Amino acid sequence: MADDAEITAVRDAHKFDEGSLVAYMQDNVDGYSGPLSVSQFEGGQSNPTFLLHTPDQDYVMRKKPPGILLPSAHAVEREYRIMSALQDTDVPVAKTYSLCEDSEVIGTPFYVMEKVEGRILRKPELPGMDATERSAIYDAMNDTLAKMHNVDVEAAGLTDFGKQGNYFERQIGRWTKQYRASETEVVPTMEKLIEWLPQNMPKDLVNTICHGDYRLENMIIHPTKPEVVAVLDWELCTLGHPLADLAYNCMTYHFMHPSSGGLVTTNYEASGIPSEQAYIEAYCKRTGRDGIDNWPFYIAFSFFRLAAIVQGVYKRGLDGNASSDRAKTYAAFATMLSDLGAKSILKA
């Protein structure tokens, strides 16, 4: 995580045996030397994320939350595997040190990685920057996404990282199931998406690395340069359709996030931020793609999927095992997302 990430004391619900962690670090992390102090990053709604400080080096630890969890959720093991596989590619990721799958150590599985220095930019409008820097940062984000999708999956040892076949069919089924498991009320627009999406899936079966949560806030930007130095939060990564990532990345063009904002009212020419069409064209050029058919499907899918994820965060908040105290406020956000997804269908 970066220098400007919010750091707090470890929340009561996420405390663990720090002595046991120290013993693990001594045995499994090359170069580790204590003493160790532990604090918690405010982010990481799904998997609690901690800063591990030592006199010589800082580390970051991601672990599964406590409590009863949905099947296939909070997959820190998959995060660790994909980041480790990308170490020798041109996709920027943090160095990984060790994965612990033994829940006896600190209560749930976890992994340790390096702390990457840099900036986390939370607002898509990039306030306080000039047009040249904004343009360069968006171009770097676009370039990094293209590099990720251009990775040779076989050479990276990831051919078994996701199932073959229709990615959207699998994902719509998965997130419908997850949504039903955390559903707290009937949302008409979500029901509309659950009905419409399976009937309008693209037929191509292309599979690449698919990050699953690719957005500006999930990357670290160089402290002084417009360069991506690390992509974060790989929990949802799989082998899938690259346009799912691109559409998710472009959601900010379609709505204003309650806390981080968005690009709906942006003057693209004056701000230096590319329009959605320009951003898509740059990506297509970098990946050798000749345009995109039925773009509204990909946007609708992205809103549906995020609505299902947010609903899960809300339900965990009700159940008391979410990673952030803000989780209980997410019900209205989930409904807003499904409303926007249903709205995008009208453009198909």
C-alpha positions in Angstrom: 0.0 0.0 0.0 1.1 3.6 -0.5 2.1 6.3 1.9 -1.2 8.2 1.7 -3.4 5.2 2.6 -5.4 5.7 5.8 -3.9 3.7 8.7 -5.5 3.0 12.0 -5.0 0.8 15.0 -6.1 -2.8 14.4 -9.9 -3.0 14.8 -11.2 -5.2 17.6 -12.9 -7.6 15.2 -9.6 -8.2 13.4 -7.1 -8.6 16.2 -4.9 -11.7 16.2 -2.0 -13.2 18.0 0.9 -10.9 16.9 3.4 -13.2 18.7 2.4 -16.0 16.4 2.8 -13.8 13.4 6.3 -12.8 14.5 7.2 -16.5 14.8 5.9 -17.2 11.3 7.7 -14.2 9.8 11.0 -15.3 11.4 10.6 -18.8 9.8 9.1 -17.9 6.4 10.1 -14.4 5.3 13.7 -14.0 4.0 15.4 -11.0 5.6 12.9 -10.5 8.3 14.2 -8.8 11.5 12.0 -7.5 14.3 10.7 -6.0 16.4 7.3 -5.9 14.6 4.5 -3.4 15.0 1.1 -3.9 13.4 -1.5 -1.4 12.2 -4.5 -1.7 9.8 -5.3 0.0 6.5 -8.8 1.5 6.4 -9.4 0.1 3.0 -9.7 -3.5 2.1 -13.5 -3.9 2.5 -13.3 -7.6 1.7 -9.9 -8.8 3.1 -8.5 -6.9 6.1 -5.1 -5.4 5.2 -2.3 -4.6 7.7 0.9 -2.6 7.8 3.7 -4.6 9.3 6.5 -2.2 10.4 10.0 -3.2 11.3 13.1 -1.0 11.7 14.5 -2.3 8.4 11.5 -2.8 6.2 7.7 -2.4 6.0 5.5 -5.2 4.8 1.8 -5.5 4.0 -0.3 -8.4 5.1 -3.7 -9.4 3.6 -5.8 -12.0 5.4 -9.2 -13.5 5.2 -11.7 -11.9 7.6 -13.1 -13.8 10.6 -16.6 -15.3 10.6 -18.7 -17.5 8.3 -17.8 -16.6 4.7 -19.5 -17.1 1.3 -18.0 -19.9 -0.8 -15.1 -18.8 -3.1 -15.0 -15.3 -1.5 -12.0 -13.7 0.1 -9.5 -15.7 -1.9 -6.2 -14.5 -0.6 -4.6 -17.7 -1.9 -5.5 -16.7 -5.4 -4.2 -13.2 -4.9 -0.9 -14.5 -3.8 -0.7 -16.9 -6.7 -1.4 -14.4 -9.5 0.9 -11.8 -8.0 3.7 -14.3 -7.7 3.1 -15.5 -11.3 3.4 -11.9 -12.6 6.7 -11.1 -10.9 8.7 -11.6 -14.0 6.3 -9.9 -16.5 5.9 -6.2 -17.4 2.7 -6.0 -15.2 3.7 -4.0 -12.1 2.9 -5.9 -8.9 4.3 -5.9 -5.3 6.9 -8.5 -4.5 5.4 -11.5 -2.6 7.1 -13.1 0.3 5.0 -15.9 1.8 1.5 -17.4 1.9 0.2 -19.1 5.0 -2.9 -21.3 4.5 -2.8 -22.6 8.1 -5.7 -20.9 10.0 -4.0 -22.0 13.3 -1.3 -19.3 12.9 -3.4 -16.1 13.2 -7.0 -17.3 12.7 -7.4 -17.2 9.0 -5.1 -17.7 5.9 -2.9 -14.7 4.9 0.0 -13.6 2.8 2.8 -11.1 3.2 4.1 -8.8 0.4 6.3 -5.8 0.1 5.0 -2.3 0.9 5.2 -0.3 -2.4 5.9 3.4 -2.0 3.8 5.8 -4.0 0.4 7.5 -4.4 -3.1 6.0 -4.2 -5.4 8.4 -6.2 -8.9 7.9 -5.0 -10.8 10.5 -7.1 -11.1 9.8 -10.9 -11.1 13.6 -11.6 -7.5 13.8 -10.3 -8.0 17.1 -8.5 -5.0 19.3 -8.0 -3.2 18.1 -11.2 -2.7 19.8 -14.5 -4.1 18.4 -17.8 -0.8 17.0 -18.9 -0.4 14.9 -15.7 -4.0 13.7 -15.8 -3.6 12.6 -19.4 -0.4 10.7 -18.6 -1.9 8.9 -15.6 -4.9 7.8 -17.5 -2.7 6.6 -20.3 -0.5 4.7 -17.8 -3.6 3.0 -16.4 -4.8 2.1 -19.9 -1.3 0.8 -20.8 -1.1 -1.3 -17.7 -4.5 -2.9 -18.4 -3.4 -3.8 -21.9 -0.1 -5.3 -20.7 -2.1 -7.5 -18.2 -4.4 -8.7 -20.9 -1.5 -9.4 -23.3 0.3 -11.7 -20.8 0.9 -15.2 -22.1 -1.2 -17.2 -19.7 0.6 -20.5 -20.5 4.1 -19.0 -20.1 3.0 -17.5 -16.7 1.9 -21.0 -15.5 -1.8 -19.9 -15.2 -3.6 -22.1 -17.6 -5.5 -23.7 -14.6 -6.2 -20.3 -12.9 -9.8 -20.2 -14.4 -12.3 -22.4 -16.1 -12.6 -22.5 -19.9 -15.7 -21.7 -21.7 -18.0 -18.6 -21.5 -16.7 -16.3 -18.8 -19.9 -14.2 -18.7 -22.1 -17.3 -18.3 -20.0 -18.4 -15.3 -19.8 -14.9 -13.8 -23.5 -14.2 -14.1 -24.3 -17.5 -12.5 -21.7 -17.0 -9.7 -22.7 -13.4 -8.8 -26.4 -14.2 -9.0 -25.8 -17.0 -6.5 -23.7 -14.8 -4.3 -26.3 -12.1 -4.5 -29.1 -14.5 -3.6 -27.0 -15.6 -0.6 -26.7 -12.0 0.7 -30.1 -10.6 -0.5 -32.0 -8.6 2.1 -34.8 -7.2 -0.1 -36.2 -7.5 -3.6 -34.6 -4.9 -5.9 -36.5 -4.7 -9.2 -33.6 -3.4 -11.3 -31.4 -6.2 -10.1 -34.1 -8.7 -11.1 -34.1 -7.1 -14.5 -30.4 -7.5 -14.9 -30.5 -11.1 -13.7 -33.0 -11.8 -16.4 -31.5 -9.8 -19.3 -27.8 -10.5 -19.0 -27.9 -14.2 -19.8 -29.9 -13.5 -22.9 -27.4 -11.0 -24.3 -24.0 -12.5 -23.7 -21.3 -12.1 -26.3 -20.4 -15.3 -28.1 -16.6 -15.0 -28.2 -14.8 -17.2 -25.7 -11.5 -15.2 -25.4 -9.7 -15.8 -22.1 -7.0 -13.6 -20.6 -5.9 -12.6 -17.1 -8.9 -10.7 -15.8 -8.2 -8.6 -12.7 -11.8 -8.2 -11.6 -11.5 -4.9 -9.8 -9.3 -2.8 -12.1 -9.8 0.9 -11.1 -7.6 3.9 -10.3 -7.9 3.4 -6.6 -6.5 -0.2 -6.8 -3.1 0.9 -8.1 -0.1 2.7 -6.7 1.2 5.6 -8.8 4.9 6.6 -8.6 5.5 9.3 -6.0 6.5 11.9 -8.6 6.0 10.4 -12.0 2.7 9.4 -13.9 3.6 5.7 -13.8 1.8 2.7 -12.3 4.2 1.0 -10.0 1.9 -1.7 -8.6 -1.6 -3.0 -9.2 -3.4 -4.0 -6.0 -6.3 -6.1 -4.8 -6.2 -9.3 -7.0 -8.8 -11.2 -5.0 -11.3 -11.4 -7.8 -8.7 -12.2 -10.5 -9.4 -15.2 -12.8 -9.1 -16.1 -16.5 -11.8 -14.3 -18.2 -13.0 -11.9 -20.9 -10.7 -8.8 -21.1 -13.6 -6.5 -21.9 -15.1 -7.2 -18.5 -12.0 -5.4 -17.0 -12.2 -2.6 -19.5 -15.9 -2.0 -18.8 -15.4 -2.1 -15.1 -12.5 0.4 -15.5 -14.9 2.6 -17.5 -17.8 2.6 -15.0 -16.5 5.9 -13.6 -17.7 7.5 -16.9 -21.3 6.5 -16.1 -21.9 7.4 -12.4 -20.7 9.5 -9.5 -19.5 7.3 -6.6 -20.8 8.5 -3.3 -17.3 9.0 -1.9 -14.8 9.0 -4.7 -16.8 10.8 -7.4 -16.7 10.1 -11.1 -16.4 11.6 -14.6 -20.0 12.1 -15.6 -19.7 15.9 -15.6 -16.1 16.1 -16.6 -14.9 18.5 -19.4 -12.5 16.0 -21.1 -10.7 18.5 -23.3 -10.0 21.0 -20.6 -9.1 18.4 -17.9 -6.8 16.3 -20.0 -8.8 13.2 -19.0 -9.7 11.1 -22.1 -13.3 10.6 -23.0 -14.6 7.1 -22.7 -14.5 6.6 -26.4 -10.9 7.8 -26.6 -9.9 5.5 -23.6 -11.5 2.5 -25.3 -9.8 3.3 -28.6 -6.4 3.5 -26.9 -7.0 0.1 -25.3 -8.1 -1.5 -28.5 -5.0 -0.2 -30.3 -2.7 -1.6 -27.6 -4.4 -5.0 -27.7 -5.0 -5.3 -31.4 -8.7 -5.3 -31.1 -10.8 -3.9 -34.0 -13.5 -2.0 -32.0 -16.1 -3.4 -29.6 -19.7 -4.5 -30.3 -22.5 -4.2 -27.8 -20.6 -2.1 -25.3 -23.8 -1.5 -23.2 -23.8 -5.3 -22.3 -20.3 -5.0 -20.7 -21.3 -1.9 -18.8 -24.6 -3.5 -17.6 -22.7 -6.6 -16.5 -20.2 -4.4 -14.6 -22.9 -2.7 -12.7 -24.7 -6.0 -11.9 -21.5 -7.6 -10.7 -20.5 -4.6 -8.5 -24.0 -4.4 -7.1 -23.7 -8.1 -6.1 -20.3 -7.5 -4.5 -21.6 -4.4 -2.6 -24.6 -6.3 -1.4 -22.3 -8.9 0.0 -20.4 -6.2 1.9 -23.6 -4.8 3.3 -24.8 -8.3 4.4 -21.4 -8.9 6.2 -21.9 -5.6 7.9 -25.2 -6.7 9.2 -23.7 -10.0 10.3 -20.8 -8.2 12.0 -17.8 -9.5 10.0 -17.1 -6.9 7.4 -13.7 -5.3 7.1 -15.0 -1.7 7.5 -17.5 0.0 9.8 -18.9 1.7 6.7 -20.2 -1.6 5.3 -23.6 -1.2 6.9 -24.3 1.9 4.8 -23.9 0.0 1.5 -27.6 -1.1 0.9 -28.5 2.1 -1.0 -25.3 2.0 -3.0 -26.0 -1.5 -4.2 -29.5 -0.4 -5.3 -28.0 2.6 -7.1 -25.6 0.4 -9.0 -28.3 -2.0 -10.2 -30.4 1.0 -11.2 -27.6 2.2 -13.4 -27.0 -1.2 -14.9 -30.7 -1.4 -15.9 -30.4 2.1 -17.4 -27.5 1.0 -19.5 -29.6 -1.8 -21.0 -31.7 0.8 -22.7 -28.7 1.8 -24.9 -28.2 -1.8 -26.2 
